[in-house]
Amino acid sequence: MENQSFTLPKKLINVAIGMVIIGLISLAYGYFGGLGGERIAANLLMNNVYFLGIALIGLFFVAVHAIAESGWQVSVQRIGEAMSAFIPVAGVLMALLFILGGMHALYEWTHADHMDAILLKKAAYLNIPFFSIRFAVYFAGWIVLAHLIRKTSAKLDLNGEIFYFNRLRMLSALFIVFYAVTSVTSSWDWLMSIDAHWFSTLYGWYIFSGMLVSGVAVLIIILFILKRMGLMTHVNDEHVHDLGKYLFGFSIFWAYLWFSQYMLIWYANIPEETVYFYTRINQFGTIFYLNLVLNLVVPLLLLMTRNSKRMFLVLLPVAIVVFIGHWIDLYQIVMPGAVGEEAGIGLLEIGLTIGYAGLFLLVVFRSLSKHPLVPKNHPLYKESLEYHTNY
Amino acid sequence: MNKYITAYYNDEEDLLKGIKQLKSKGIDVADVMTPFPVHGLDKALGFRRSRLTRVAFIGGAIGGLTGFLFQAWVFTKAYPLNFGGKPFFAVPSFIPVTFEMTVLFAAFSMVIAFFIRSNIGPGAKTIIHDERSTDDRFLLVVDIQEDEEVKQVEKALAEAGALGIQFKA
């Protein structure tokens, strides 16, 4: 089988650039249309976190399977690696957002005159210098490890030396440990501290599981685009089936964590905790329940049978629904605290998301075109082709 | 009483080849007993996909409904208790039990269905077609409808490389 290297099709570049332009126009509309700095900042943060999370899941996907030495995922490994190329872009955009005043618009704890007893207690962690240091550490670690993993994987593809295989495993283990801590703390920093008075010990896992589901959904969508381009012919139904299982299983896992958080707060009924759900159910009721329908009911019912996981006809629509669903999940996480009652889904929200998606596609496909799509010298590539799954 | 012929192979590759050869001669292999799962055997035998998943779905649905409705009845009609000012019909607190009942019923229904269908488990009468099948050999069974077939099937089996061919009535 040939390497299936490809040059970026002009059409794809044009579509992606068009999407970015839509994003810029809607950003300009938000700025000059007087939608308010808070809403713009909240939207930028939300999309940034969303696509950064997806990019990190691409790397997580590669790393976790490298540690487990699983065979099947070798066939789609390149997509995961390419997704991680977005991490530096997201880092730059996020740094710009925070430097250009997004921090004060989003986080109450950055205002010295807003401090009360609860915020003062948390000031040892939630203060601007420490926040900035953490920000730098997260991105330094993620970018360096992503770069090393991609480089090692490319070297492994040259001649399949076992040295690079072991090194890939070692780097993956480092990343998993680093990411286990930083995925939780970064979700506190960027999302939970929007509602700085509130806290939940489950929060990091809840955010991570949502990211995992949307990351796998995006992986499936990218795989579909590549297949439509006549590439990735070595990926067969068995691999698609396993990706479907991922989407199905982790949707339930996400719902499990969502419910664990909800039920404990509902049962204990302590005002400082229930305030989180009180605002979301009363001011964002439709979004709140839609979130559960899109992210649990749809994948649970549609992906339950074996055949639906093996057919793009069902799997692709579900992946798109879940992708939108987790965007909505993030919307109801960010907006009630950051914007409040003026929040809504309008031109700014939709346009900006399209813009980010275009940028993401551009970066990922550029990275994909740099390496051969078939990792045919990977020691487990043959195993991946022989792979067979029943249920 | 049904009649059948048993034969065994020493190796799973030979078994798969033998089954293919028998099939090409129009002889149906009723069952195969192997010491470990053999890849591609279901396909070679032309087995349809297991229907165990449907049993699991139905069992799980019954379990979930039972769990939910029972709690709803207990906490609203039979023995309403006030827990921390919560409403009697408090759906979130029913979910964990409903979930567990779904899993429990799905698991039990699968195990029971599997036992019944495969004729194993407590109380089942085990048929040992050939002593060799309890050790390291790959045993296959061909059902016989009419006595005239016996010679022909035995010949086909021998040609397909099978060992220890025995006719049992």
Interface residues (C-beta under 8 A of the other chain):
Chain A: F259 Y262 M263 W266 Y267 N269 M304 T305 R306 H388 Y391
Chain B: H39 R49 T53 F57 G84 G85 K86 P92 S93 I95 P96
